[in-house]
Amino acid sequence: MARHAIERKVRWATAASYLASSGLLGVLAAVQDNARILEPLPDPISALVLALVPSLVTFAAGWKASHTPRSDGG
């Protein structure tokens, strides 16, 4: 079985997910004593929003990055 390089889409989506999660955690750590940022949202919805932010950034990075061309010489 031939080994293929990891596609650009996967690399960009992985990097975006890491950066979005790290950024979100940084923001939450900075405002942890000031919970007003999520105050308007009910607790179940705020948890959903916090989980969706990295997912949406990952989706956008995967959507934007182009596919890595592969040869048919397998």
PDB file of N, CA, C and O in Angstrom, chain B, residues numbered from 101:
ATOM      1  N   MET B 101       0.851  -1.180   0.000  1.00  0.00           N
ATOM      2  CA  MET B 101       0.000   0.000   0.000  1.00  0.00           C
ATOM      3  C   MET B 101       0.894   1.240   0.000  1.00  0.00           C
ATOM      4  O   MET B 101       1.776   1.368   0.849  1.00  0.00           O
ATOM      5  N   ALA B 102       0.676   2.129  -0.925  1.00  0.00           N
ATOM      6  CA  ALA B 102       1.497   3.332  -1.046  1.00  0.00           C
ATOM      7  C   ALA B 102       1.110   4.341   0.034  1.00  0.00           C
ATOM      8  O   ALA B 102      -0.056   4.475   0.405  1.00  0.00           O
ATOM      9  N   ARG B 103       2.117   5.035   0.514  1.00  0.00           N
ATOM     10  CA  ARG B 103       1.862   6.078   1.523  1.00  0.00           C
ATOM     11  C   ARG B 103       1.694   7.408   0.800  1.00  0.00           C
ATOM     12  O   ARG B 103       2.507   7.773  -0.049  1.00  0.00           O
ATOM     13  N   HIS B 104       0.653   8.111   1.140  1.00  0.00           N
ATOM     14  CA  HIS B 104       0.379   9.409   0.533  1.00  0.00           C
ATOM     15  C   HIS B 104       0.667  10.508   1.541  1.00  0.00           C
ATOM     16  O   HIS B 104       0.539  10.316   2.750  1.00  0.00           O
ATOM     17  N   ALA B 105       1.050  11.638   1.030  1.00  0.00           N
ATOM     18  CA  ALA B 105       1.264  12.802   1.895  1.00  0.00           C
ATOM     19  C   ALA B 105      -0.088  13.253   2.458  1.00  0.00           C
ATOM     20  O   ALA B 105      -1.135  13.023   1.853  1.00  0.00           O
ATOM     21  N   ILE B 106      -0.045  13.880   3.592  1.00  0.00           N
ATOM     22  CA  ILE B 106      -1.270  14.404   4.198  1.00  0.00           C
ATOM     23  C   ILE B 106      -1.736  15.595   3.367  1.00  0.00           C
ATOM     24  O   ILE B 106      -0.949  16.490   3.056  1.00  0.00           O
ATOM     25  N   GLU B 107      -3.002  15.601   3.015  1.00  0.00           N
ATOM     26  CA  GLU B 107      -3.539  16.668   2.181  1.00  0.00           C
ATOM     27  C   GLU B 107      -3.464  18.021   2.868  1.00  0.00           C
ATOM     28  O   GLU B 107      -3.527  18.127   4.093  1.00  0.00           O
ATOM     29  N   ARG B 108      -3.329  19.042   2.050  1.00  0.00           N
ATOM     30  CA  ARG B 108      -3.300  20.415   2.555  1.00  0.00           C
ATOM     31  C   ARG B 108      -4.555  20.727   3.359  1.00  0.00           C
ATOM     32  O   ARG B 108      -4.484  21.400   4.388  1.00  0.00           O
ATOM     33  N   LYS B 109      -5.702  20.241   2.894  1.00  0.00           N
ATOM     34  CA  LYS B 109      -6.955  20.506   3.597  1.00  0.00           C
ATOM     35  C   LYS B 109      -6.903  19.997   5.041  1.00  0.00           C
ATOM     36  O   LYS B 109      -7.367  20.663   5.966  1.00  0.00           O
ATOM     37  N   VAL B 110      -6.336  18.817   5.210  1.00  0.00           N
ATOM     38  CA  VAL B 110      -6.269  18.220   6.544  1.00  0.00           C
ATOM     39  C   VAL B 110      -5.301  19.010   7.420  1.00  0.00           C
ATOM     40  O   VAL B 110      -5.589  19.266   8.589  1.00  0.00           O
ATOM     41  N   ARG B 111      -4.167  19.392   6.866  1.00  0.00           N
ATOM     42  CA  ARG B 111      -3.191  20.166   7.649  1.00  0.00           C
ATOM     43  C   ARG B 111      -3.770  21.509   8.065  1.00  0.00           C
ATOM     44  O   ARG B 111      -3.634  21.905   9.223  1.00  0.00           O
ATOM     45  N   TRP B 112      -4.416  22.221   7.136  1.00  0.00           N
ATOM     46  CA  TRP B 112      -4.985  23.525   7.463  1.00  0.00           C
ATOM     47  C   TRP B 112      -6.131  23.407   8.462  1.00  0.00           C
ATOM     48  O   TRP B 112      -6.242  24.220   9.380  1.00  0.00           O
ATOM     49  N   ALA B 113      -6.976  22.409   8.289  1.00  0.00           N
ATOM     50  CA  ALA B 113      -8.088  22.231   9.221  1.00  0.00           C
ATOM     51  C   ALA B 113      -7.585  21.880  10.621  1.00  0.00           C
ATOM     52  O   ALA B 113      -8.135  22.348  11.618  1.00  0.00           O
ATOM     53  N   THR B 114      -6.544  21.060  10.691  1.00  0.00           N
ATOM     54  CA  THR B 114      -5.975  20.700  11.995  1.00  0.00           C
ATOM     55  C   THR B 114      -5.366  21.920  12.674  1.00  0.00           C
ATOM     56  O   THR B 114      -5.584  22.149  13.864  1.00  0.00           O
ATOM     57  N   ALA B 115      -4.604  22.701  11.918  1.00  0.00           N
ATOM     58  CA  ALA B 115      -3.993  23.913  12.476  1.00  0.00           C
ATOM     59  C   ALA B 115      -5.061  24.908  12.920  1.00  0.00           C
ATOM     60  O   ALA B 115      -4.941  25.518  13.983  1.00  0.00           O
ATOM     61  N   ALA B 116      -6.101  25.072  12.109  1.00  0.00           N
ATOM     62  CA  ALA B 116      -7.177  26.007  12.460  1.00  0.00           C
ATOM     63  C   ALA B 116      -7.911  25.569  13.712  1.00  0.00           C
ATOM     64  O   ALA B 116      -8.260  26.395  14.556  1.00  0.00           O
ATOM     65  N   SER B 117      -8.145  24.276  13.833  1.00  0.00           N
ATOM     66  CA  SER B 117      -8.815  23.757  15.020  1.00  0.00           C
ATOM     67  C   SER B 117      -7.990  24.015  16.278  1.00  0.00           C
ATOM     68  O   SER B 117      -8.520  24.436  17.307  1.00  0.00           O
ATOM     69  N   TYR B 118      -6.694  23.759  16.181  1.00  0.00           N
ATOM     70  CA  TYR B 118      -5.804  23.993  17.318  1.00  0.00           C
ATOM     71  C   TYR B 118      -5.793  25.479  17.704  1.00  0.00           C
ATOM     72  O   TYR B 118      -5.934  25.819  18.878  1.00  0.00           O
ATOM     73  N   LEU B 119      -5.627  26.354  16.716  1.00  0.00           N
ATOM     74  CA  LEU B 119      -5.564  27.787  16.997  1.00  0.00           C
ATOM     75  C   LEU B 119      -6.889  28.319  17.531  1.00  0.00           C
ATOM     76  O   LEU B 119      -6.908  29.141  18.446  1.00  0.00           O
ATOM     77  N   ALA B 120      -7.995  27.849  16.961  1.00  0.00           N
ATOM     78  CA  ALA B 120      -9.306  28.308  17.435  1.00  0.00           C
ATOM     79  C   ALA B 120      -9.560  27.843  18.868  1.00  0.00           C
ATOM     80  O   ALA B 120     -10.054  28.610  19.695  1.00  0.00           O
ATOM     81  N   SER B 121      -9.226  26.601  19.157  1.00  0.00           N
ATOM     82  CA  SER B 121      -9.416  26.091  20.516  1.00  0.00           C
ATOM     83  C   SER B 121      -8.528  26.823  21.512  1.00  0.00           C
ATOM     84  O   SER B 121      -8.974  27.191  22.599  1.00  0.00           O
ATOM     85  N   SER B 122      -7.264  27.035  21.137  1.00  0.00           N
ATOM     86  CA  SER B 122      -6.341  27.757  22.017  1.00  0.00           C
ATOM     87  C   SER B 122      -6.793  29.191  22.227  1.00  0.00           C
ATOM     88  O   SER B 122      -6.750  29.708  23.343  1.00  0.00           O
ATOM     89  N   GLY B 123      -7.225  29.829  21.150  1.00  0.00           N
ATOM     90  CA  GLY B 123      -7.711  31.203  21.257  1.00  0.00           C
ATOM     91  C   GLY B 123      -8.949  31.302  22.132  1.00  0.00           C
ATOM     92  O   GLY B 123      -9.070  32.203  22.962  1.00  0.00           O
ATOM     93  N   LEU B 124      -9.861  30.368  21.935  1.00  0.00           N
ATOM     94  CA  LEU B 124     -11.088  30.366  22.743  1.00  0.00           C
ATOM     95  C   LEU B 124     -10.765  30.141  24.211  1.00  0.00           C
ATOM     96  O   LEU B 124     -11.333  30.804  25.079  1.00  0.00           O
ATOM     97  N   LEU B 125      -9.859  29.213  24.497  1.00  0.00           N
ATOM     98  CA  LEU B 125      -9.463  28.987  25.887  1.00  0.00           C
ATOM     99  C   LEU B 125      -8.775  30.212  26.478  1.00  0.00           C
ATOM    100  O   LEU B 125      -8.977  30.531  27.649  1.00  0.00           O
ATOM    101  N   GLY B 126      -7.962  30.903  25.674  1.00  0.00           N
ATOM    102  CA  GLY B 126      -7.313  32.132  26.135  1.00  0.00           C
ATOM    103  C   GLY B 126      -8.323  33.212  26.471  1.00  0.00           C
ATOM    104  O   GLY B 126      -8.202  33.888  27.493  1.00  0.00           O
ATOM    105  N   VAL B 127      -9.313  33.373  25.618  1.00  0.00           N
ATOM    106  CA  VAL B 127     -10.358  34.377  25.869  1.00  0.00           C
ATOM    107  C   VAL B 127     -11.140  34.009  27.124  1.00  0.00           C
ATOM    108  O   VAL B 127     -11.422  34.872  27.955  1.00  0.00           O
ATOM    109  N   LEU B 128     -11.486  32.750  27.262  1.00  0.00           N
ATOM    110  CA  LEU B 128     -12.236  32.328  28.452  1.00  0.00           C
ATOM    111  C   LEU B 128     -11.422  32.507  29.726  1.00  0.00           C
ATOM    112  O   LEU B 128     -11.967  32.883  30.764  1.00  0.00           O
ATOM    113  N   ALA B 129     -10.126  32.241  29.654  1.00  0.00           N
ATOM    114  CA  ALA B 129      -9.273  32.440  30.829  1.00  0.00           C
ATOM    115  C   ALA B 129      -9.191  33.926  31.179  1.00  0.00           C
ATOM    116  O   ALA B 129      -9.156  34.285  32.356  1.00  0.00           O
ATOM    117  N   ALA B 130      -9.162  34.783  30.167  1.00  0.00           N
ATOM    118  CA  ALA B 130      -9.067  36.228  30.409  1.00  0.00           C
ATOM    119  C   ALA B 130     -10.346  36.803  30.999  1.00  0.00           C
ATOM    120  O   ALA B 130     -10.297  37.764  31.767  1.00  0.00           O
ATOM    121  N   VAL B 131     -11.487  36.227  30.647  1.00  0.00           N
ATOM    122  CA  VAL B 131     -12.761  36.785  31.123  1.00  0.00           C
ATOM    123  C   VAL B 131     -13.438  35.907  32.166  1.00  0.00           C
ATOM    124  O   VAL B 131     -14.623  36.089  32.447  1.00  0.00           O
ATOM    125  N   GLN B 132     -12.712  34.965  32.738  1.00  0.00           N
ATOM    126  CA  GLN B 132     -13.368  34.036  33.669  1.00  0.00           C
ATOM    127  C   GLN B 132     -13.955  34.740  34.889  1.00  0.00           C
ATOM    128  O   GLN B 132     -14.935  34.260  35.460  1.00  0.00           O
ATOM    129  N   ASP B 133     -13.379  35.860  35.296  1.00  0.00           N
ATOM    130  CA  ASP B 133     -13.951  36.592  36.423  1.00  0.00           C
ATOM    131  C   ASP B 133     -15.062  37.543  35.985  1.00  0.00           C
ATOM    132  O   ASP B 133     -15.708  38.184  36.814  1.00  0.00           O
ATOM    133  N   ASN B 134     -15.274  37.625  34.674  1.00  0.00           N
ATOM    134  CA  ASN B 134     -16.296  38.501  34.128  1.00  0.00           C
ATOM    135  C   ASN B 134     -17.180  37.662  33.209  1.00  0.00           C
ATOM    136  O   ASN B 134     -16.986  37.658  31.993  1.00  0.00           O
ATOM    137  N   ALA B 135     -18.127  36.968  33.772  1.00  0.00           N
ATOM    138  CA  ALA B 135     -18.963  36.032  33.023  1.00  0.00           C
ATOM    139  C   ALA B 135     -20.033  36.718  32.181  1.00  0.00           C
ATOM    140  O   ALA B 135     -20.856  36.041  31.565  1.00  0.00           O
ATOM    141  N   ARG B 136     -20.034  38.042  32.143  1.00  0.00           N
ATOM    142  CA  ARG B 136     -21.073  38.748  31.388  1.00  0.00           C
ATOM    143  C   ARG B 136     -21.004  38.484  29.894  1.00  0.00           C
ATOM    144  O   ARG B 136     -21.983  38.707  29.183  1.00  0.00           O
ATOM    145  N   ILE B 137     -19.856  38.011  29.404  1.00  0.00           N
ATOM    146  CA  ILE B 137     -19.734  37.775  27.966  1.00  0.00           C
ATOM    147  C   ILE B 137     -20.704  36.687  27.493  1.00  0.00           C
ATOM    148  O   ILE B 137     -21.196  36.745  26.366  1.00  0.00           O
ATOM    149  N   LEU B 138     -20.980  35.702  28.342  1.00  0.00           N
ATOM    150  CA  LEU B 138     -21.915  34.635  27.998  1.00  0.00           C
ATOM    151  C   LEU B 138     -23.228  34.729  28.766  1.00  0.00           C
ATOM    152  O   LEU B 138     -24.081  33.848  28.652  1.00  0.00           O
ATOM    153  N   GLU B 139     -23.389  35.769  29.530  1.00  0.00           N
ATOM    154  CA  GLU B 139     -24.572  35.923  30.376  1.00  0.00           C
ATOM    155  C   GLU B 139     -25.891  35.915  29.605  1.00  0.00           C
ATOM    156  O   GLU B 139     -26.863  35.342  30.097  1.00  0.00           O
ATOM    157  N   PRO B 140     -25.970  36.526  28.417  1.00  0.00           N
ATOM    158  CA  PRO B 140     -27.265  36.546  27.718  1.00  0.00           C
ATOM    159  C   PRO B 140     -27.739  35.161  27.260  1.00  0.00           C
ATOM    160  O   PRO B 140     -28.922  34.973  26.979  1.00  0.00           O
ATOM    161  N   LEU B 141     -26.831  34.209  27.188  1.00  0.00           N
ATOM    162  CA  LEU B 141     -27.198  32.879  26.695  1.00  0.00           C
ATOM    163  C   LEU B 141     -27.542  31.937  27.843  1.00  0.00           C
ATOM    164  O   LEU B 141     -26.905  31.983  28.895  1.00  0.00           O
ATOM    165  N   PRO B 142     -28.546  31.080  27.648  1.00  0.00           N
ATOM    166  CA  PRO B 142     -28.809  30.036  28.651  1.00  0.00           C
ATOM    167  C   PRO B 142     -27.616  29.075  28.709  1.00  0.00           C
ATOM    168  O   PRO B 142     -26.879  28.946  27.732  1.00  0.00           O
ATOM    169  N   ASP B 143     -27.427  28.408  29.838  1.00  0.00           N
ATOM    170  CA  ASP B 143     -26.269  27.525  30.018  1.00  0.00           C
ATOM    171  C   ASP B 143     -26.127  26.463  28.927  1.00  0.00           C
ATOM    172  O   ASP B 143     -25.026  26.292  28.405  1.00  0.00           O
ATOM    173  N   PRO B 144     -27.196  25.740  28.556  1.00  0.00           N
ATOM    174  CA  PRO B 144     -27.016  24.727  27.504  1.00  0.00           C
ATOM    175  C   PRO B 144     -26.602  25.340  26.160  1.00  0.00           C
ATOM    176  O   PRO B 144     -25.830  24.740  25.411  1.00  0.00           O
ATOM    177  N   ILE B 145     -27.112  26.518  25.866  1.00  0.00           N
ATOM    178  CA  ILE B 145     -26.778  27.176  24.592  1.00  0.00           C
ATOM    179  C   ILE B 145     -25.344  27.698  24.618  1.00  0.00           C
ATOM    180  O   ILE B 145     -24.647  27.618  23.607  1.00  0.00           O
ATOM    181  N   SER B 146     -24.893  28.227  25.745  1.00  0.00           N
ATOM    182  CA  SER B 146     -23.518  28.733  25.815  1.00  0.00           C
ATOM    183  C   SER B 146     -22.512  27.603  25.636  1.00  0.00           C
ATOM    184  O   SER B 146     -21.472  27.793  25.005  1.00  0.00           O
ATOM    185  N   ALA B 147     -22.813  26.424  26.188  1.00  0.00           N
ATOM    186  CA  ALA B 147     -21.925  25.270  25.988  1.00  0.00           C
ATOM    187  C   ALA B 147     -21.887  24.876  24.511  1.00  0.00           C
ATOM    188  O   ALA B 147     -20.829  24.532  23.984  1.00  0.00           O
ATOM    189  N   LEU B 148     -23.027  24.927  23.854  1.00  0.00           N
ATOM    190  CA  LEU B 148     -23.091  24.612  22.426  1.00  0.00           C
ATOM    191  C   LEU B 148     -22.301  25.626  21.608  1.00  0.00           C
ATOM    192  O   LEU B 148     -21.566  25.248  20.696  1.00  0.00           O
ATOM    193  N   VAL B 149     -22.446  26.899  21.924  1.00  0.00           N
ATOM    194  CA  VAL B 149     -21.721  27.952  21.202  1.00  0.00           C
ATOM    195  C   VAL B 149     -20.216  27.779  21.383  1.00  0.00           C
ATOM    196  O   VAL B 149     -19.458  27.898  20.421  1.00  0.00           O
ATOM    197  N   LEU B 150     -19.783  27.501  22.602  1.00  0.00           N
ATOM    198  CA  LEU B 150     -18.349  27.320  22.861  1.00  0.00           C
ATOM    199  C   LEU B 150     -17.793  26.111  22.112  1.00  0.00           C
ATOM    200  O   LEU B 150     -16.632  26.122  21.704  1.00  0.00           O
ATOM    201  N   ALA B 151     -18.584  25.094  21.930  1.00  0.00           N
ATOM    202  CA  ALA B 151     -18.132  23.917  21.182  1.00  0.00           C
ATOM    203  C   ALA B 151     -18.154  24.170  19.677  1.00  0.00           C
ATOM    204  O   ALA B 151     -17.354  23.590  18.943  1.00  0.00           O
ATOM    205  N   LEU B 152     -19.054  25.023  19.214  1.00  0.00           N
ATOM    206  CA  LEU B 152     -19.174  25.273  17.778  1.00  0.00           C
ATOM    207  C   LEU B 152     -18.096  26.187  17.218  1.00  0.00           C
ATOM    208  O   LEU B 152     -17.775  26.089  16.034  1.00  0.00           O
ATOM    209  N   VAL B 153     -17.532  27.066  18.021  1.00  0.00           N
ATOM    210  CA  VAL B 153     -16.538  28.020  17.508  1.00  0.00           C
ATOM    211  C   VAL B 153     -15.349  27.308  16.865  1.00  0.00           C
ATOM    212  O   VAL B 153     -15.053  27.591  15.704  1.00  0.00           O
ATOM    213  N   PRO B 154     -14.648  26.397  17.557  1.00  0.00           N
ATOM    214  CA  PRO B 154     -13.542  25.702  16.885  1.00  0.00           C
ATOM    215  C   PRO B 154     -14.006  24.861  15.694  1.00  0.00           C
ATOM    216  O   PRO B 154     -13.291  24.741  14.700  1.00  0.00           O
ATOM    217  N   SER B 155     -15.200  24.282  15.796  1.00  0.00           N
ATOM    218  CA  SER B 155     -15.713  23.475  14.696  1.00  0.00           C
ATOM    219  C   SER B 155     -15.958  24.313  13.447  1.00  0.00           C
ATOM    220  O   SER B 155     -15.631  23.881  12.341  1.00  0.00           O
ATOM    221  N   LEU B 156     -16.519  25.484  13.606  1.00  0.00           N
ATOM    222  CA  LEU B 156     -16.768  26.355  12.462  1.00  0.00           C
ATOM    223  C   LEU B 156     -15.478  26.866  11.842  1.00  0.00           C
ATOM    224  O   LEU B 156     -15.376  26.965  10.620  1.00  0.00           O
ATOM    225  N   VAL B 157     -14.493  27.192  12.672  1.00  0.00           N
ATOM    226  CA  VAL B 157     -13.200  27.633  12.151  1.00  0.00           C
ATOM    227  C   VAL B 157     -12.527  26.486  11.393  1.00  0.00           C
ATOM    228  O   VAL B 157     -11.933  26.708  10.338  1.00  0.00           O
ATOM    229  N   THR B 158     -12.614  25.272  11.919  1.00  0.00           N
ATOM    230  CA  THR B 158     -12.048  24.103  11.250  1.00  0.00           C
ATOM    231  C   THR B 158     -12.745  23.864   9.909  1.00  0.00           C
ATOM    232  O   THR B 158     -12.086  23.595   8.905  1.00  0.00           O
ATOM    233  N   PHE B 159     -14.057  23.961   9.892  1.00  0.00           N
ATOM    234  CA  PHE B 159     -14.809  23.784   8.656  1.00  0.00           C
ATOM    235  C   PHE B 159     -14.396  24.832   7.626  1.00  0.00           C
ATOM    236  O   PHE B 159     -14.175  24.508   6.459  1.00  0.00           O
ATOM    237  N   ALA B 160     -14.294  26.079   8.058  1.00  0.00           N
ATOM    238  CA  ALA B 160     -13.921  27.152   7.128  1.00  0.00           C
ATOM    239  C   ALA B 160     -12.515  26.938   6.556  1.00  0.00           C
ATOM    240  O   ALA B 160     -12.286  27.170   5.369  1.00  0.00           O
ATOM    241  N   ALA B 161     -11.586  26.501   7.389  1.00  0.00           N
ATOM    242  CA  ALA B 161     -10.217  26.255   6.904  1.00  0.00           C
ATOM    243  C   ALA B 161     -10.192  25.091   5.929  1.00  0.00           C
ATOM    244  O   ALA B 161      -9.501  25.161   4.913  1.00  0.00           O
ATOM    245  N   GLY B 162     -10.920  24.036   6.208  1.00  0.00           N
ATOM    246  CA  GLY B 162     -10.988  22.900   5.300  1.00  0.00           C
ATOM    247  C   GLY B 162     -11.674  23.246   3.997  1.00  0.00           C
ATOM    248  O   GLY B 162     -11.296  22.737   2.942  1.00  0.00           O
ATOM    249  N   TRP B 163     -12.676  24.102   4.056  1.00  0.00           N
ATOM    250  CA  TRP B 163     -13.405  24.526   2.862  1.00  0.00           C
ATOM    251  C   TRP B 163     -12.509  25.385   1.970  1.00  0.00           C
ATOM    252  O   TRP B 163     -12.515  25.241   0.747  1.00  0.00           O
ATOM    253  N   LYS B 164     -11.749  26.270   2.587  1.00  0.00           N
ATOM    254  CA  LYS B 164     -10.927  27.228   1.838  1.00  0.00           C
ATOM    255  C   LYS B 164      -9.683  26.577   1.225  1.00  0.00           C
ATOM    256  O   LYS B 164      -9.293  26.936   0.114  1.00  0.00           O
ATOM    257  N   ALA B 165      -9.057  25.636   1.921  1.00  0.00           N
ATOM    258  CA  ALA B 165      -7.822  25.022   1.419  1.00  0.00           C
ATOM    259  C   ALA B 165      -8.126  24.132   0.215  1.00  0.00           C
ATOM    260  O   ALA B 165      -9.176  23.493   0.149  1.00  0.00           O
ATOM    261  N   SER B 166      -7.204  24.103  -0.719  1.00  0.00           N
ATOM    262  CA  SER B 166      -7.426  23.297  -1.919  1.00  0.00           C
ATOM    263  C   SER B 166      -6.940  21.863  -1.691  1.00  0.00           C
ATOM    264  O   SER B 166      -6.120  21.595  -0.812  1.00  0.00           O
ATOM    265  N   HIS B 167      -7.469  20.959  -2.506  1.00  0.00           N
ATOM    266  CA  HIS B 167      -7.046  19.558  -2.432  1.00  0.00           C
ATOM    267  C   HIS B 167      -5.618  19.412  -2.926  1.00  0.00           C
ATOM    268  O   HIS B 167      -5.165  20.172  -3.782  1.00  0.00           O
ATOM    269  N   THR B 168      -4.918  18.438  -2.385  1.00  0.00           N
ATOM    270  CA  THR B 168      -3.577  18.106  -2.853  1.00  0.00           C
ATOM    271  C   THR B 168      -3.737  17.143  -4.025  1.00  0.00           C
ATOM    272  O   THR B 168      -4.341  16.081  -3.872  1.00  0.00           O
ATOM    273  N   PRO B 169      -3.209  17.496  -5.175  1.00  0.00           N
ATOM    274  CA  PRO B 169      -3.342  16.571  -6.318  1.00  0.00           C
ATOM    275  C   PRO B 169      -2.568  15.275  -6.068  1.00  0.00           C
ATOM    276  O   PRO B 169      -1.486  15.288  -5.481  1.00  0.00           O
ATOM    277  N   ARG B 170      -3.133  14.167  -6.519  1.00  0.00           N
ATOM    278  CA  ARG B 170      -2.486  12.866  -6.361  1.00  0.00           C
ATOM    279  C   ARG B 170      -2.294  12.252  -7.742  1.00  0.00           C
ATOM    280  O   ARG B 170      -3.095  12.465  -8.651  1.00  0.00           O
ATOM    281  N   SER B 171      -1.242  11.506  -7.875  1.00  0.00           N
ATOM    282  CA  SER B 171      -1.029  10.782  -9.123  1.00  0.00           C
ATOM    283  C   SER B 171      -1.778   9.466  -9.080  1.00  0.00           C
ATOM    284  O   SER B 171      -2.043   8.938  -7.999  1.00  0.00           O
ATOM    285  N   ASP B 172      -2.118   8.934 -10.228  1.00  0.00           N
ATOM    286  CA  ASP B 172      -2.847   7.666 -10.292  1.00  0.00           C
ATOM    287  C   ASP B 172      -1.895   6.493 -10.416  1.00  0.00           C
ATOM    288  O   ASP B 172      -2.303   5.420 -10.860  1.00  0.00           O
ATOM    289  N   GLY B 173      -0.642   6.666 -10.037  1.00  0.00           N
ATOM    290  CA  GLY B 173       0.353   5.613 -10.194  1.00  0.00           C
ATOM    291  C   GLY B 173       0.372   4.601  -9.065  1.00  0.00           C
ATOM    292  O   GLY B 173       1.417   3.996  -8.823  1.00  0.00           O
ATOM    293  N   GLY B 174      -0.748   4.384  -8.351  1.00  0.00           N
ATOM    294  CA  GLY B 174      -0.797   3.509  -7.196  1.00  0.00           C
ATOM    295  C   GLY B 174      -0.711   2.107  -7.541  1.00  0.00           C
ATOM    296  O   GLY B 174      -0.740   1.251  -6.657  1.00  0.00           O
TER     297      GLY B 174
END
